[in-house]
Every structure is written in structure tokens, then in C-alpha cells.
């Protein structure tokens, strides 16, 4: 008998993701303030870089959750049903997400 999985792989870490996103949101507001206050360009760029790194960490975490939850779940379901189309779909989604991440 298969165990029922949560709908999304990140569900167990949802609070941690939300905390990180709130921190990023605060950093963006901080940059907004820095621009309003005519702060030094390099200081603003340093903060932009920090936000990009933080977003990349969130993205990689979500990608890892997708691979370990959604793709693995599709593989397990395909084993039971014999229908491999869902596996192909999940792998194509992951490949497209990786391609988008690499463009940035």
C-alpha cells in the first residue's frame, strides 16, 4: 500500500521557505529605501547581489524538493500503473525549471 504524500514537496519546509522569503522581501524594501535616500551605488548593488543569492538558494531548494518529491512520486506511481507519461512530464518540468534558473 502506498503512503499519501503531501501535495507539494516543500510542504514540510513551508515555514522555513516563508521565513526566507519574508527576509528577502525586507531586503527588497531596504533597497527601495536606499534608492530613495540616494545611497552609494555599490552599496545598493551589494544588496541586490545578496537578494539574488538568497533567491537562488530558495530556487535550488524548491528544485530539489520537486525532484525528490514530485518526480520520485511520479516514478513510484508509474511503477504501479505502468503509465510513464507522468514521469516524462515531471522530468520535462524539471528540465525547463533548470533552464530558466541557468538563464538568470
C-alpha positions as CSV (number, residue, x, y, z in Angstrom):
1,X,0.0,0.0,0.0
2,X,1.3,3.4,-0.9
3,X,1.5,6.2,1.6
4,X,-0.3,9.5,0.9
5,X,2.2,12.3,0.2
6,X,1.6,16.0,0.8
7,X,0.6,17.8,-2.4
8,X,4.0,19.6,-2.7
9,X,7.5,18.5,-1.7
10,X,8.2,21.8,0.1
11,X,5.1,21.5,2.4
12,X,7.1,20.1,5.3
13,X,9.6,23.1,5.0
14,X,7.0,25.7,4.1
15,X,7.6,27.7,7.3
16,X,11.3,27.9,6.5
17,X,10.6,29.0,2.9
18,X,8.2,31.6,4.1
19,X,10.7,32.9,6.6
20,X,13.4,33.2,3.9
21,X,11.0,34.9,1.5
22,X,10.0,37.4,4.2
23,X,13.7,38.2,4.8
24,X,14.2,38.7,1.1
25,X,11.1,40.9,1.0
26,X,12.6,43.0,3.7
27,X,15.9,43.2,1.8
28,X,14.0,44.5,-1.3
29,X,12.3,47.1,0.8
30,X,15.7,48.1,2.2
31,X,17.0,48.6,-1.4
32,X,14.0,50.7,-2.1
33,X,14.8,52.9,0.9
34,X,18.5,53.1,-0.2
35,X,17.5,54.4,-3.6
36,X,15.1,56.9,-2.1
37,X,17.9,58.1,0.2
38,X,20.4,58.3,-2.7
39,X,22.8,55.8,-1.1
40,X,26.0,54.8,-2.8
41,X,25.6,52.7,-6.0
42,X,28.0,50.0,-4.9
43,X,26.2,49.6,-1.6
44,X,22.9,49.1,-3.4
45,X,24.5,46.7,-5.9
46,X,25.9,44.7,-3.0
47,X,22.3,44.3,-1.6
48,X,20.9,43.3,-5.0
49,X,23.6,40.6,-5.2
50,X,22.6,39.4,-1.7
51,X,19.0,39.2,-2.8
52,X,19.9,37.3,-6.0
53,X,21.9,34.8,-3.9
54,X,19.0,34.3,-1.5
55,X,16.5,33.8,-4.3
56,X,18.8,31.3,-6.0
57,X,19.0,29.4,-2.7
58,X,15.2,29.3,-2.5
59,X,15.0,28.2,-6.1
60,X,17.5,25.4,-5.7
61,X,15.8,24.2,-2.6
62,X,12.4,24.1,-4.4
63,X,14.0,22.4,-7.3
64,X,15.5,19.8,-5.0
65,X,12.1,19.3,-3.4
66,X,10.5,18.9,-6.8
67,X,13.0,16.2,-7.8
68,X,12.8,14.3,-4.6
69,X,9.0,14.6,-4.1
70,X,7.2,15.2,-7.4
71,X,9.5,13.3,-9.8
72,X,10.1,10.4,-7.4
73,X,6.3,10.3,-6.7
74,X,5.6,10.1,-10.5
75,X,8.2,7.3,-10.8
76,X,6.6,5.3,-8.0
77,X,3.1,5.9,-9.5
78,X,4.3,4.8,-12.9
79,X,5.7,1.6,-11.4
80,X,2.3,0.8,-10.0
81,X,0.2,1.8,-13.1
82,X,2.7,1.2,-15.9
83,X,1.9,4.8,-17.2
84,X,5.3,6.5,-17.7
85,X,3.8,9.7,-19.3
86,X,3.6,11.4,-15.9
87,X,7.3,10.7,-15.3
88,X,8.2,12.3,-18.7
89,X,6.0,15.3,-17.8
90,X,7.7,15.8,-14.4
91,X,11.2,15.5,-15.9
92,X,10.3,18.0,-18.6
93,X,9.1,20.4,-16.0
94,X,12.3,20.0,-14.0
95,X,14.4,20.5,-17.1
96,X,12.6,23.6,-18.0
97,X,13.0,25.0,-14.5
98,X,16.7,24.3,-14.6
99,X,17.0,26.0,-17.9
100,X,15.2,29.1,-16.5
101,X,17.5,29.1,-13.5
102,X,20.6,28.9,-15.6
103,X,19.4,31.9,-17.8
104,X,19.4,34.2,-14.8
